[in-house]
C-alpha cells in the first residue's frame, strides 16, 4: 500500500528547501562531478552557524514498545532536527522511528519537552519523520534546517550536532572523505539500509548521535548521521535526497510512493565490473558520461518470485533505465518511486552482452508489514522485504518476531523463525495463520513445522501447547499514521473450549539395576513440567522440568523440587511413563526445604503407577544406597553408592534478585559420578524403600548470568509427616507454621569459643542420635511483613534447646510446624536466657496478587526478600519490567520499593491501585522509591495506557484460580487465567 501522511498548510514564505528544485537526476550529476574542496573556515563562522543550528536540533527519548519485524522492544535516545517549524516535522533515522510501535518525546535546546509521533518511516532507507505540535514550545522560537544534499562534497568541513553518547548536546567535527560508500552492514536479523550511497567521514560520533544533522559552514543539513564503525573513528552519513523528496510530499499532502523491483544493487569498482564481464565500450561510455565515478551498480541479490526474477541475475551490471544511463542509486530510486504499478526498461551488461528487460514495479509499502499478531504469548508478522533480502528468499511467510509463550521454539533464539504449518495446515501468510489459530481449541497440543531464516535447509517439527488462558490476548495491531499509534483489534473473544480429557493407557519400563527391588521405582516417578507466564518471586525462566516422586498414586500427588515448581502462578503438567501428559495443580510449597507437592487427576491415567514405601529411618554417613534417577537428558540411570556426608546447609543468596532458596536443611551427599550430575531421582534401599529424594537446588547466579544448580538428597524422614497431612487435607495445608529465621551449624570448637558452657557441650557430645556434635546459631531473621510479629531472636544467638529438648540437628526443630509459640533457650552475649518465640503461619507466605502498571510488575515482597532485608520500605516490590515500557524508559528498576505516588503514601498494592487509577493517560506522575540497599530516590514517569494498561492479577483462593482484573476505561473486567 502507498503510505499517506497528514499535513498542515504552511502560512510562511517558501524556505530555501522549497526553492531548491534541482531534479534528482541533476543532483546525481552534480554529486558525481564535484571537485575536492578543503574548507578552512574560521572558528567564528562556525560559532555563528552552530548557534543557529542548535535551535533546530532536538534530543529524542523514545520507546519501541513491542518487538516487530527486525527490531526488539527497546528504550533509547537519539537525535533529530526540525525541517519544518510550521508543521512541526522532525527528521531522524528510520532505526529510531522503528518499523513498529513508537512512543517518544523531544527535548529542545532550552529544555522544553513535547510529545512526538511518527508519521513516516522509510521502508528501506534510514530516515523517518516525527511530528510535534509547534504551539507547545512556548519559550523559544523554533527554527528549521534546510536540506541541501547537493552541498555534500569530498573535503567539505562538517559538524555533527546532536545527542552524542546520551549527552544533551555535542558538537563533533570532521571532513567528508567519500560520497560513494555502499550502505554499512550492521549484521543479520536487524535493520540494514541498502540501495543507496552513503557519505563517509571521521567524526567519532557514538551512541545517541543517530539522527543528528550533518551541517556545513552555512548551516545547511547536507546529510543525516546514521551509524559508525566501532573499530575506527569512521562515521556513515545518509545523503538526504530521498528525505527531501519525502518531506516535500508530506508538506504537499501527497502520498510518498516507493517502488521496487526486489533487487539489491551494490556499487562495484570498475576493475570488479571488468572481471564480471562488462564490455570495454560500455565502460568507456559510462566513464565519459560520469567522469568522477569509480564504479557501477551491479545486481547483488535478485529475490525469488520478485518482479525481476527470471530476468535479472546476480552479477548483472546496470547500464540504463528507461533509456537514461545510470551510475548511482539516486536515479534508480527516482525512476522506481515514480513508476509504481508501471513497468521500467532496464539494460544490463551480462558477460559482455547488452540485455534488455521490461520489468513491473511493485509498491514497496505493500511488502513492508504494517501489522503484527499477538497470541499465546508470542508475536508474528508477515515476512518483510528487509528480512527476505538478507537471505535471498521470497517475500512471503509468517515470521515470528518474538517466539515465546506457547511458541518458544528455541530458548536461545526468540526471533527469526518462519512458520510453515500449524496443526497440519499450511500457513503461507499471516491471515491464514490467524484462521488456523481460531480453529484450534484452547489447551490443545498441535504439530508445528518451522525453519529459522538463517538455516532454511533445516525443517524442524515440534508440538506446541496452545495457551489461550494464561495468555488471553489474541489481537492484531495495525499501524495508524494519522494518530501515530497502532490500533488493536480483538480477533476472537474467547477460544474454542478445550477438548474433554479422556483416560489413556501407558506402559512403564522397569529401570535396569543390579538390585531387582529397585527396578519398579520408575513406576513411582513422573516428569513434571512447569510453564511460567509471568516473572514472579524472582524467577525469570519460561519453563522448567524435572522428575518427581509419586506420594499417592491413588490421589495423584507428586513431590517435586522447588527448582521446577517455585510458586503457583504457573501451568503444570505431569508426564507418565513418557506416554501421557495430564494437567496438574500446585497444592503445597514448603517454605524452607525445597520441595513442592502437585496433584493430577489419577482417573486420566491407566497405568501401573505405584506409591513407593517411604522410610522414616534417617540415613547416616556410610550407609549404602541405590541411586535411581534421571540424567540431564531425562534418561533413567542407576548406581550403587554410599552416603559420604550429611551437612547442614543454606543455599547462597542471589544478590541480583532474591528468589526462593532452601535453608535450614541437612543435605545428603553421595560418592557417585552418576547421581551428582543428575537433576532428579531417589536414594533407596535394595528393596526399593525410598530413603531420600534427590532434588535439584537452585543456587546463586554466576558472573556470566547463569544459574548455579546442584543436586542433593533430602531425607524422607523430614517429609513424611507433612506429606501425610497434606494428602489428608486434600492438598490444603494451611496451618503449617515455622520459625522465620535462618540457622547455620556451629562446630563444637566455635561453640566453646563463643561461650557455650561445658555442660551443654558434654550433653551434645553424649547424644547417640547425633553423628556430628554441633550447635545452631542464628544467621539471619526475616523481616516481618506488614501485620506480622518480629522474632525475638537476634543474629548470633546460639540455640540450646527448644521446648526443653536440646537442639543439635535439624529434626530437633520440627516442633515448630504445629505450635504457635516455642520456648527457646539461647546463649546471647555469653548469657543463657529463655525467650518465647512466636512461630509464623505460612498460609500467607505465597504471593497471591500482583499489579501490572506502566510496564512494571509489582508484588508484595516475597519470603526471599524478607530473609535478606533489615526492614521493608513498603509492601510494593518491583519484580520486573517490560523492555520498551515507561517503567524502563523512566528508570524503574527491579528490586526497588515504591513508597509514594504523587506524594501520597502507598504502603501496599491496594493503596497503590487507588492512587494510580486517578492518574490520566499520557501524564506525568511522581514516584518515591527506596532501593534494595535502602537508598531513597524520586523520579517522574509518564503513563501510556494504550500500550501498557493497568491490571491486577490475583489468586482466587475459593476457586483455586488466578484472575486478571483489567482496569479499562469501562471499569474492571474479570479474566480467568487458569
SVG drawing of the C-alpha trace seen along z (x, -y; Angstrom):
<svg xmlns="http://www.w3.org/2000/svg" viewBox="-18 -35 60 93">
<polyline fill="none" stroke="black" stroke-width="0.4" points="0.0,0.0 1.1,-3.6 1.8,-5.3 0.0,-8.6 0.7,-11.3 -1.2,-14.2 -0.1,-17.8 -0.8,-21.4 -0.9,-24.2 2.2,-26.4 1.5,-30.1 5.0,-31.4 7.1,-32.0 8.9,-29.2 12.1,-28.2 15.4,-27.5 14.5,-23.8 11.2,-24.7 13.2,-26.8 15.7,-24.1 14.1,-22.3 17.1,-20.6 15.9,-17.3 17.2,-14.1 19.0,-13.3 20.7,-16.7 21.6,-16.1 23.2,-12.8 25.4,-14.5 26.4,-17.3 27.3,-14.7 29.5,-12.8 31.3,-15.8 32.1,-17.8 35.9,-18.5 37.7,-18.0 37.3,-21.1 39.1,-21.8 37.4,-24.3 39.5,-26.4 36.6,-28.1 37.2,-30.3 36.1,-29.4 34.0,-32.5 32.0,-31.5 31.4,-28.1 30.3,-29.6 27.7,-31.7 26.5,-28.6 26.3,-26.4 24.3,-29.0 21.7,-28.9 21.7,-25.1 21.2,-24.2 17.8,-25.9 16.6,-23.2 18.3,-20.1 16.3,-18.0 17.1,-15.1 14.7,-12.3 13.8,-10.0 11.8,-7.0 10.5,-3.5 9.9,-0.9 7.3,0.7 6.9,4.1 9.1,6.5 8.3,6.2 10.0,7.3 13.7,6.6 13.6,4.8 13.2,5.8 11.4,3.7 13.9,1.1 14.3,-2.2 16.9,-4.5 17.9,-8.1 18.7,-9.7 18.7,-13.0 16.6,-14.7 16.3,-18.1 13.4,-20.3 12.9,-20.5 9.5,-22.3 8.9,-24.6 5.3,-25.4 4.0,-21.9 6.4,-20.5 8.3,-17.9 11.5,-16.4 13.8,-14.4 15.7,-11.4 16.7,-7.9 14.4,-5.1 16.1,-2.9 15.0,-5.5 11.4,-5.7 11.5,-1.9 9.2,0.3 6.8,0.9 5.0,-0.9 6.9,-4.1 6.3,-6.4 8.6,-9.3 9.2,-12.9 11.6,-15.6 13.6,-17.9 14.6,-21.2 17.8,-23.2 16.1,-25.3 14.9,-22.0 11.2,-22.4 9.7,-19.0 6.9,-17.9 5.5,-14.6 6.3,-13.4 4.5,-10.9 5.8,-9.0 4.2,-9.9 6.7,-8.3 9.4,-5.7 11.0,-4.7 10.7,-1.0 14.4,-0.8 16.4,-3.9 17.5,-5.0 15.3,-8.1 11.9,-8.8 9.8,-11.8 8.3,-12.6 5.8,-15.4 5.3,-17.6 2.9,-20.4 4.9,-23.7 2.5,-25.7 3.6,-23.6 7.0,-25.2 6.4,-28.4 9.8,-29.8 11.9,-29.8 11.4,-30.3 11.8,-27.0 13.9,-27.2 14.3,-24.7 17.2,-23.4 17.2,-23.3 18.1,-20.1 20.8,-20.6 22.2,-17.2 23.9,-18.8 26.3,-20.6 28.0,-17.4 31.5,-17.4 34.6,-15.4 36.8,-17.5 33.9,-19.6 34.3,-20.5 31.2,-19.5 29.8,-19.4 27.7,-16.7 25.4,-18.4 23.5,-16.0 22.8,-14.0 26.1,-12.1 26.5,-9.2 23.5,-10.4 24.7,-13.9 22.2,-16.7 24.3,-18.3 27.6,-17.5 29.3,-19.1 31.7,-16.8 33.8,-18.0 35.2,-16.2 35.7,-16.2 33.8,-14.3 36.1,-11.7 33.8,-9.7 30.4,-10.2 30.1,-6.8 30.3,-4.3 28.0,-1.3 25.5,-1.3 27.0,0.1 26.0,3.5 25.0,3.9 24.5,7.6 21.8,10.2 18.3,10.2 18.4,6.5 17.7,3.4 20.2,2.6 19.9,-0.2 20.6,0.8 20.3,-0.6 21.8,-3.9 25.2,-5.6 26.5,-6.7 28.8,-9.5 31.9,-8.7 33.7,-11.0 35.7,-10.8 33.8,-12.5 33.9,-9.8 30.2,-10.0 28.8,-7.4 25.5,-6.1 22.7,-8.7 24.0,-10.7 21.8,-8.8 19.6,-11.3 21.9,-14.2 22.2,-16.8 25.5,-16.9 25.8,-20.6 28.2,-22.7 29.6,-26.1 26.5,-27.8 24.2,-25.8 22.7,-23.6 21.9,-20.0 23.9,-18.1 23.4,-14.6 22.0,-12.6 24.1,-10.8 23.2,-7.1 26.0,-4.9 29.6,-4.3 32.4,-1.8 33.2,-0.6 36.7,0.3 37.7,-3.1 36.6,-6.7 34.7,-6.4 31.1,-7.7 28.4,-6.9 26.0,-9.6 22.8,-9.1 22.5,-11.5 19.2,-13.3 18.0,-13.3 15.1,-10.9 14.4,-12.5 14.0,-15.8 11.5,-14.3 9.6,-12.7 9.4,-16.0 8.0,-17.7 5.3,-15.0 4.4,-15.4 4.2,-19.2 2.0,-18.9 -0.2,-16.2 0.8,-13.7 1.4,-10.0 5.1,-9.0 5.2,-6.5 8.1,-3.9 8.8,-1.5 10.9,1.7 11.7,4.5 13.1,6.5 16.7,6.3 19.5,5.2 22.2,3.3 25.7,2.8 28.3,0.3 31.3,2.2 34.5,0.5 35.4,0.7 38.0,3.4 35.5,5.7 33.0,4.8 35.6,5.8 36.0,9.2 32.3,9.6 32.5,9.2 31.4,5.7 32.3,4.6 35.0,2.0 32.8,-0.2 30.2,-0.2 32.8,-1.2 34.1,-4.0 30.5,-5.3 29.9,-5.4 33.2,-7.0 32.7,-9.6 29.2,-10.4 30.2,-10.4 33.9,-11.4 34.1,-11.4 32.7,-7.9 34.8,-4.9 32.3,-2.1 28.8,-1.0 25.8,0.7 25.8,4.5 22.9,6.8 23.8,8.3 20.5,10.1 17.5,10.8 14.7,12.0 12.9,15.2 9.3,14.6 10.0,10.9 9.4,8.7 12.9,9.2 13.1,12.9 13.7,14.7 15.1,11.6 18.0,10.2 20.7,12.3 23.3,11.6 26.4,10.1 24.5,8.1 25.9,4.6 23.2,1.9 23.7,-0.4 20.4,-2.3 16.8,-2.7 14.2,-3.9 16.9,-4.9 19.0,-7.0 22.4,-6.0 22.6,-5.3 25.6,-5.3 24.1,-5.9 21.3,-4.8 19.7,-8.3 18.4,-7.9 17.3,-4.3 15.1,-5.5 13.8,-8.4 12.6,-6.2 11.2,-3.4 9.3,-5.7 7.6,-7.4 6.7,-4.1 4.8,-2.1 2.3,0.1 4.0,-0.5 7.0,1.0 10.5,-0.1 13.0,0.7 16.4,1.9 19.6,2.5 22.3,4.6 25.6,5.9 25.9,9.6 29.2,11.2 29.7,8.6 26.2,8.7 23.6,5.9 20.3,7.4 17.0,5.5 14.2,6.3 10.8,4.9 10.1,5.3 7.0,4.3 7.5,2.1 6.0,3.2 4.8,1.0 7.5,1.1 5.0,0.2 2.9,3.2 5.7,5.6 6.6,3.8 4.5,5.1 2.3,2.6 0.6,5.0 1.5,7.8 -0.3,10.5 -0.1,11.1 -1.3,14.6 -0.3,17.3 2.5,15.0 4.2,14.7 4.2,12.1 4.1,12.6 4.1,10.5 4.3,11.2 7.8,11.7 9.2,8.3 11.3,7.3 14.0,6.4 14.3,10.0 13.7,11.6 16.5,9.6 19.1,10.6 18.6,14.3 17.5,14.0 14.1,15.7 10.6,14.8 8.8,12.0 6.1,14.3 5.6,16.3 4.7,15.9 7.7,14.5 8.0,14.9 9.5,11.7 9.1,12.9 8.9,16.6 7.9,17.0 5.0,18.3 3.4,21.3 5.7,20.7 9.0,20.9 10.7,22.8 14.2,22.4 15.1,20.8 18.3,19.4 16.8,17.7 13.5,15.8 13.5,14.2 13.8,15.3 11.5,18.3 9.3,18.8 6.2,20.9 5.4,23.2 2.4,25.0 0.4,25.4 -1.9,28.3 -1.0,29.9 -2.3,26.8 0.0,24.7 0.4,21.1 1.7,19.1 0.7,15.7 -0.5,14.1 -4.2,14.1 -4.1,17.9 -2.1,18.3 -4.8,16.4 -7.6,18.5 -5.8,21.7 -5.3,20.5 -9.0,19.6 -9.9,23.2 -7.7,24.7 -9.3,25.3 -7.6,24.0 -5.2,26.3 -4.6,28.3 -1.2,29.8 -0.7,29.4 2.1,30.1 4.1,27.2 6.6,27.1 9.1,24.2 12.5,23.1 15.0,20.5 15.6,17.8 19.4,18.3 19.1,22.1 16.2,22.6 17.5,26.0 16.6,27.5 12.9,28.1 12.0,28.6 9.0,30.3 7.6,30.0 4.4,30.0 3.3,26.8 0.7,26.3 -1.8,23.7 -2.3,21.5 -5.2,19.0 -6.0,18.8 -2.8,17.6 -2.0,15.6 -5.5,14.3 -4.6,11.7 -5.5,12.7 -5.3,9.3 -4.0,7.7 -2.1,4.4 -2.3,2.2 -0.3,-1.0 -2.2,-4.2 -0.1,-7.0 -2.7,-9.6 -2.5,-9.1 1.0,-7.7 -0.3,-4.7 -1.0,-1.1 -4.7,-0.2 -5.6,3.1 -8.4,5.4 -9.6,8.4 -9.7,11.3 -11.6,13.8 -13.5,13.1 -12.9,16.5 -11.0,19.5 -12.8,22.7 -13.2,24.7 -10.7,27.4 -11.5,30.8 -12.6,33.1 -9.8,35.2 -10.2,39.0 -8.2,41.7 -5.2,43.0 -3.1,46.1 0.6,46.1 3.2,48.8 6.1,48.3 9.5,49.9 11.4,51.2 14.7,49.5 17.6,51.8 19.6,52.1 21.6,54.6 19.1,54.5 15.8,56.0 13.9,54.4 14.6,51.0 13.6,51.8 10.0,50.8 10.9,47.3 10.4,46.0 6.7,46.6 6.8,44.1 8.5,41.3 6.8,38.9 8.1,36.0 6.8,32.6 6.9,29.6 6.1,26.1 5.4,23.1 5.8,19.6 3.5,16.9 4.9,14.1 8.1,13.3 7.2,13.7 9.1,14.1 12.4,13.6 12.0,16.5 12.7,15.5 12.6,18.9 9.9,19.5 9.8,23.3 11.4,25.9 11.1,29.6 12.3,32.5 11.2,35.8 9.1,36.0 8.2,38.9 4.6,40.2 3.4,39.5 0.0,41.1 -0.9,42.9 -4.5,43.2 -4.9,39.4 -2.4,38.2 0.0,36.4 3.6,35.9 6.6,34.5 8.9,32.3 11.8,29.9 11.0,26.2 13.6,25.6 10.9,27.0 7.8,25.6 8.9,22.4 5.5,20.9 1.9,21.4 1.5,18.8 2.4,21.5 0.9,24.1 1.9,27.6 1.8,30.9 2.7,34.4 4.0,36.9 3.5,40.5 5.8,43.2 6.8,40.9 3.4,41.5 0.6,39.5 0.5,35.8 -2.1,34.6 -2.6,31.2 -1.8,30.7 -2.2,28.2 0.2,26.8 -1.0,27.8 1.8,27.1 5.1,25.3 7.5,25.9 8.9,22.6 12.3,24.0 13.1,27.4 13.0,27.2 10.0,29.4 6.5,28.8 3.5,31.1 1.4,31.1 -1.8,33.0 -3.1,34.6 -6.3,36.4 -5.4,40.2 -8.6,41.2 -7.0,39.9 -4.1,42.4 -4.5,46.1 -1.0,47.2 0.7,49.1 1.6,46.1 2.9,47.2 3.1,45.4 6.6,46.3 7.5,47.0 9.0,44.0 11.4,44.8 11.1,42.9 14.6,44.1 17.1,41.3 20.2,42.1 23.6,41.9 27.1,41.4 28.4,44.6 25.0,46.1 24.8,48.0 22.1,46.8 20.9,47.3 20.6,44.1 17.7,44.3 17.0,41.3 17.2,39.4 20.2,37.6 20.3,34.2 18.8,35.8 16.0,37.3 17.2,40.8 16.9,43.3 20.1,44.2 21.1,46.1 24.1,46.6 25.0,48.3 26.7,45.8 27.1,44.7 26.3,41.6 29.5,39.6 28.2,36.6 25.1,35.0 26.0,31.4 23.6,28.6 23.3,26.3 21.8,23.0 21.7,22.1 23.6,18.9 21.6,15.7 21.1,14.5 22.4,10.9 20.8,9.6 17.3,10.6 16.3,12.7 14.3,15.8 13.3,18.9 16.3,20.8 16.4,23.8 17.7,23.2 17.7,24.9 18.1,28.4 20.6,31.3 21.7,32.2 22.7,35.8 25.9,36.2 26.9,39.4 30.0,40.7 28.6,41.2 29.6,39.9 26.1,40.9 24.0,39.2 25.9,36.0 25.2,34.5 21.6,35.9 18.9,33.4 16.3,35.7 15.8,39.2 15.8,41.1 18.1,42.8 16.7,46.2 17.4,49.4 17.9,52.5 14.3,53.5 13.1,50.2 12.3,48.4 12.9,44.7 15.3,43.2 15.8,39.7 14.6,37.6 17.3,36.4 16.4,32.8 17.7,30.0 18.6,26.9 18.7,23.5 21.7,21.5 23.1,18.1 23.9,16.6 27.3,16.7 29.1,13.6 28.1,14.6 24.4,14.6 23.9,18.4 22.1,20.2 24.1,22.4 22.3,25.6 23.3,28.7 21.8,32.0 21.5,33.3 19.4,35.8 16.7,34.8 15.9,37.4 12.3,38.7 12.1,38.8 11.8,35.0 8.9,35.0 6.6,38.0 4.6,36.1 4.0,33.0 3.2,35.0 0.7,37.2 -1.0,34.1 -1.2,32.5 -2.8,35.6 -5.2,35.9 -6.3,32.3 -6.8,32.8 -3.7,30.7 -4.6,27.8 -2.0,27.5 -2.9,24.0 -1.9,24.4 1.9,25.1 4.0,22.8 7.7,22.1 10.4,20.1 11.1,17.5 14.8,17.4 17.8,18.9 20.3,21.0 23.7,22.5 25.7,25.2 28.3,24.3 31.1,26.8 31.9,27.6 35.2,25.6 33.3,22.5 30.6,23.0 33.2,23.3 35.0,20.2 31.7,18.3 31.0,19.2 28.7,22.3 29.1,23.9 30.9,27.2 27.8,28.9 26.0,28.2 28.9,29.4 29.1,32.6 25.3,33.0 25.5,32.8 28.6,35.0 26.8,37.7 23.8,37.9 23.9,41.1 21.4,39.9 23.7,37.0 26.5,38.0 28.3,34.7 28.3,32.8 27.1,29.2 25.0,26.3 22.9,23.9 23.3,20.2 21.0,17.6 22.4,16.4 19.6,14.0 16.0,13.4 13.4,12.5 11.9,9.0 8.3,9.4 5.7,8.5 3.2,5.9 0.9,7.3 3.5,10.0 5.2,10.0 9.0,9.7 11.0,12.6 12.8,12.0 15.8,14.0 18.8,12.0 21.7,12.7 24.4,14.5 22.1,16.2 23.1,19.8 20.0,22.0 20.5,24.5 17.0,26.0 13.5,25.8 10.6,26.7 13.1,28.3 14.8,30.5 18.4,29.9 18.8,28.6 21.7,30.3 20.2,31.4 17.5,30.0 14.9,32.6 15.0,31.0 13.2,28.0 10.2,30.0 8.0,28.8 7.7,25.5 5.3,26.9 2.3,27.3 2.8,24.8 2.0,21.1 4.9,20.3 8.0,22.1 10.1,21.8 13.6,21.4 16.8,21.4 19.6,19.4 23.1,18.1 23.3,14.4 26.5,12.5 27.6,15.4 24.4,15.3 21.8,18.1 18.3,16.7 14.9,18.0 12.7,16.4 9.2,17.1 9.5,17.3 6.2,17.0 6.0,19.1 4.8,17.7 1.9,19.1 2.9,20.0 -0.6,19.5 0.2,16.1 3.8,16.8 3.0,17.5 2.4,14.5 -1.3,14.1 -1.6,10.8 0.4,8.6 -0.1,5.3 1.0,4.6 1.4,0.9 3.3,-1.1 5.1,2.0 6.3,2.8 5.2,5.9 4.7,5.1 4.1,7.6 4.4,7.8 8.0,8.6 8.1,12.4 9.8,14.5 13.3,14.5 13.3,10.6 12.2,10.6 15.0,13.1 17.8,10.7 16.4,7.2 16.6,5.5 13.4,3.6 10.7,3.2 10.2,-0.3 6.8,0.7 4.8,3.7 5.2,2.7 8.2,4.5 9.2,4.0 9.6,7.6 10.3,6.9 9.7,4.5 9.0,4.8 11.5,3.7 10.1,0.7 7.8,-0.3 7.5,-3.6 8.9,-1.7 12.1,-1.1 12.3,-4.4 12.0,-6.4 14.2,-4.3 12.0,-2.0 14.3,0.9 13.6,4.4 14.2,4.9 13.1,1.3 10.2,0.4 7.5,-2.2 6.6,-4.2 4.7,-7.2 2.9,-8.2 2.3,-11.9 3.3,-12.3 0.5,-10.0 1.8,-7.2 1.3,-3.8 2.2,-1.2 0.6,1.7 -0.8,2.6 -4.3,1.8 -3.3,-1.8 -1.2,-2.0 -4.1,-1.0 -6.4,-3.5 -3.9,-6.3 -2.8,-5.3 -6.4,-4.8 -6.8,-8.6 -3.7,-9.4 -4.8,-10.2 -3.2,-8.7 -0.1,-10.3 0.6,-12.4 3.5,-12.5 3.4,-11.3 6.0,-11.4 7.2,-8.3 9.3,-8.0 11.3,-4.8 13.7,-3.0 16.3,-0.7 17.2,2.8 20.1,1.2 17.7,-1.3 18.7,-4.3 15.8,-6.7 15.2,-8.3 12.5,-10.1 11.6,-10.1 8.8,-11.0 7.1,-8.7 4.6,-9.4 1.8,-6.8 0.9,-5.1 -2.3,-3.1 -2.7,-2.5 0.2,0.0 0.6,0.6 -2.8,0.6 -3.1,1.2 -4.3,4.6 -4.4,6.7 -3.5,10.4 -4.9,12.1 -5.3,15.6 -8.9,16.5 -8.4,19.0 -12.1,20.1 -11.9,21.1 -8.2,22.0 -7.7,19.8 -5.7,16.8 -7.8,14.0 -6.9,10.8 -8.7,7.5 -8.1,5.1 -8.8,1.5 -10.1,0.2 -12.0,-3.0 -15.2,-0.9 -14.3,0.4 -12.8,3.6 -13.1,6.8 -12.5,10.2 -10.4,12.5 -9.7,16.1 -6.1,17.1 -6.2,20.8"/>
</svg>
